[in-house]
Amino acid sequence: MRVLLKRLCKAPYGYADDHAFMDSFDPRIPGSEVQALERQQDLAVEVKHWMDTNRLKMNPTKTEFVYFGPRQQLNKCTSQTISINGEVIPRAHKVRYLGTELDEQLSFSDHITTKCKKAMYGLQKIRNIRHLLTQDACHTLVLGTVISHLDYIC
């Protein structure tokens, strides 16, 4: 079972302004969930202090936390919010991280649906102008606009 606190700066996982802290716990062990969340909150407070010191702002409206695990284990998790310096962060059931939609069970179904919709949209647009294109131009457009959606983080 993992808990992810997302969109904070100066974290072990991240790129540019999209960072994450991760911790794991066993929901069968009493108190392990609370301890994991406390570690996440303490780390977030440290990061917020660092950001304040360096004149940066941590945006609580873009901060999320999510649990990852099997449905049976997720049902045992009780915390629905965490608090960082008085700001309440609600539990999310899915997050977007580095262009990928991650749901609690890591099924990637939302991510696959989104990517397929974008690819189909591009394909329909190309179909509308296909009669104006050469074979090579059509091939280039399909590779650039459709296949790129299916190829990226799949």
C-alpha positions as CSV (number, residue, x, y, z in Angstrom):
1,M,0.0,0.0,0.0
2,R,1.4,3.4,-0.9
3,V,0.4,6.9,-0.2
4,L,1.4,9.7,-2.6
5,L,1.4,13.4,-1.8
6,K,1.7,15.2,-5.1
7,R,2.7,18.7,-6.4
8,L,5.2,19.8,-3.9
9,C,8.6,21.2,-4.6
10,K,12.0,19.6,-3.6
11,A,10.9,16.0,-3.5
12,P,12.5,12.7,-4.4
13,Y,10.4,12.2,-7.5
14,G,9.6,15.0,-9.9
15,Y,10.2,17.2,-12.8
16,A,10.1,21.0,-13.0
17,D,7.1,22.0,-10.7
18,D,5.5,18.6,-10.5
19,H,6.9,16.6,-7.6
20,A,5.8,13.8,-5.4
21,F,6.6,12.2,-2.0
22,M,5.8,8.5,-1.6
23,D,5.7,6.3,1.5
24,S,4.3,2.9,2.1
25,F,2.5,1.2,4.9
26,D,0.5,-2.0,5.8
27,P,-3.1,-1.1,6.4
28,R,-3.5,-4.3,8.5
29,I,-1.1,-2.9,11.1
30,P,-2.9,-0.5,13.4
31,G,-1.5,3.0,13.3
32,S,0.7,2.4,10.2
33,E,-1.5,4.6,8.0
34,V,-1.4,7.4,10.5
35,Q,2.4,7.2,10.8
36,A,2.8,7.2,7.1
37,L,0.6,10.3,6.7
38,E,2.4,12.0,9.6
39,R,5.7,11.5,7.8
40,Q,4.2,12.9,4.6
41,Q,2.8,15.9,6.5
42,D,6.2,16.5,8.2
43,L,8.0,16.4,4.9
44,A,5.5,18.7,3.3
45,V,5.9,21.2,6.2
46,E,9.7,21.1,5.7
47,V,9.2,21.8,2.0
48,K,6.8,24.6,2.6
49,H,9.3,26.2,5.0
50,W,12.1,25.9,2.4
51,M,9.8,27.4,-0.2
52,D,8.8,30.3,2.1
53,T,12.5,30.9,2.8
54,N,13.2,31.0,-0.9
55,R,10.2,33.2,-1.7
56,L,8.3,30.5,-3.5
57,K,4.7,29.5,-2.9
58,M,3.3,26.0,-2.5
59,N,-0.2,26.0,-4.0
60,P,-2.5,24.0,-1.7
61,T,-5.2,23.9,-4.4
62,K,-2.8,21.9,-6.6
63,T,-1.6,19.6,-3.9
64,E,-3.2,16.2,-3.8
65,F,-2.8,12.9,-1.9
66,V,-3.8,9.4,-3.1
67,Y,-3.5,5.9,-1.9
68,F,-2.3,3.1,-4.3
69,G,-3.2,-0.5,-3.7
70,P,-5.7,-3.3,-4.3
71,R,-9.4,-2.5,-3.6
72,Q,-9.5,-4.6,-0.5
73,Q,-6.6,-2.8,1.1
74,L,-7.9,0.7,-0.1
75,N,-11.2,0.0,1.8
76,K,-9.2,-0.3,5.0
77,C,-7.7,3.2,4.6
78,T,-9.6,5.7,6.7
79,S,-8.0,9.1,6.2
80,Q,-9.8,11.3,3.7
81,T,-7.8,14.5,4.3
82,I,-4.4,15.6,5.5
83,S,-3.3,19.0,6.8
84,I,-0.3,21.0,5.8
85,N,0.2,24.2,7.9
86,G,-3.6,24.5,8.4
87,E,-4.4,23.8,4.7
88,V,-6.7,20.8,4.3
89,I,-5.7,18.6,1.4
90,P,-8.5,16.1,0.4
91,R,-7.8,12.6,-0.7
92,A,-8.0,12.1,-4.5
93,H,-8.9,8.9,-6.3
94,K,-6.7,9.7,-9.2
95,V,-3.9,12.1,-10.0
96,R,-2.1,13.3,-13.1
97,Y,1.6,13.0,-12.7
98,L,4.1,13.8,-15.5
99,G,1.4,13.4,-18.2
100,T,0.0,10.1,-16.9
101,E,-3.3,9.6,-15.1
102,L,-2.7,7.3,-12.1
103,D,-5.8,5.9,-10.4
104,E,-5.8,4.2,-7.0
105,Q,-5.5,0.7,-8.3
106,L,-3.0,1.6,-11.0
107,S,-5.3,0.2,-13.7
108,F,-4.4,3.0,-16.1
109,S,-8.0,2.8,-17.5
110,D,-8.5,6.6,-17.3
111,H,-5.1,7.2,-18.9
112,I,-5.8,4.8,-21.8
113,T,-9.3,6.3,-22.3
114,T,-7.9,9.8,-22.5
115,K,-5.1,8.9,-24.9
116,C,-7.5,7.0,-27.2
117,K,-9.8,10.0,-27.3
118,K,-7.0,12.3,-28.2
119,A,-5.7,10.0,-30.9
120,M,-9.2,9.5,-32.4
121,Y,-9.8,13.3,-32.4
122,G,-6.6,13.8,-34.3
123,L,-7.5,11.0,-36.7
124,Q,-11.0,12.5,-37.4
125,K,-9.4,15.9,-38.1
126,I,-7.0,14.3,-40.6
127,R,-9.9,12.4,-42.2
128,N,-11.7,15.7,-42.8
129,I,-8.8,17.1,-44.9
130,R,-7.5,13.8,-46.3
131,H,-8.7,14.6,-49.8
132,L,-6.4,17.6,-49.8
133,L,-3.3,15.7,-48.7
134,T,-0.7,13.6,-50.5
135,Q,0.1,10.1,-49.2
136,D,3.3,11.3,-47.7
137,A,1.7,14.4,-46.0
138,C,-1.1,12.2,-44.6
139,H,1.5,9.7,-43.3
140,T,3.5,12.5,-41.6
141,L,0.3,14.0,-40.0
142,V,-0.8,10.6,-38.7
143,L,2.6,9.9,-37.2
144,G,2.9,13.4,-35.7
145,T,-0.6,13.8,-34.3
146,V,-2.1,10.4,-33.7
147,I,0.7,7.9,-33.1
148,S,2.5,10.4,-30.7
149,H,-0.5,10.2,-28.3
150,L,-0.4,6.4,-28.3
151,D,3.4,6.3,-28.0
152,Y,3.9,8.8,-25.2
153,I,4.0,7.1,-21.7
154,C,2.3,3.9,-22.8
